[in-house]
Amino acid sequence: MSDPKSSVKAMAEKLGTITTLYMHVNGDGSFKAAGEALLKS
């Protein structure tokens, strides 16, 4: 996600999800608190 040319929609489709990634991942590719919690669940 640190690539400014990356498409969030394309990444979500690649991961098989429709969840908005911005809620879980920062622009530099690091996880937000919600992303960390998701990984731990």
N, C-alpha and C positions, 0 to 999 in steps of 0.2 A: 504494500500500500504506500510505501514511501515514494513510488514513482508517480509523479503528477499526471502522467498520461494514463494511469490505471483507471479502469472503469469499475466503479463499485457494483454496478449491475452485472457486469461480466464476471467479477470475482464471486458474487453471491451465487450466480448460476453455476459456476465451476464447483463451488462448495456444496451445491444442492440445497440452498436455502433461499428464502425470500426475506429473511430478517434484515433489517437495515444494519449494515456493518458499522456505521458511524457510532452507533450506541455502544459498541464493544471494542472498537479499535481506534487509536489516535491516527492522525495523518502520517506520522512517521513509522507506523506499523506496530508500535507498542500497544499493549492491552490497557484499556481503561478498567476501572473497578468492576464494571459489569462483565467484561471479557474475562477477567481473572476469576470471578465467581463462577462463570459458565465452565471454565476449564476445570475447576475444582469439584463441580457437581457430577 
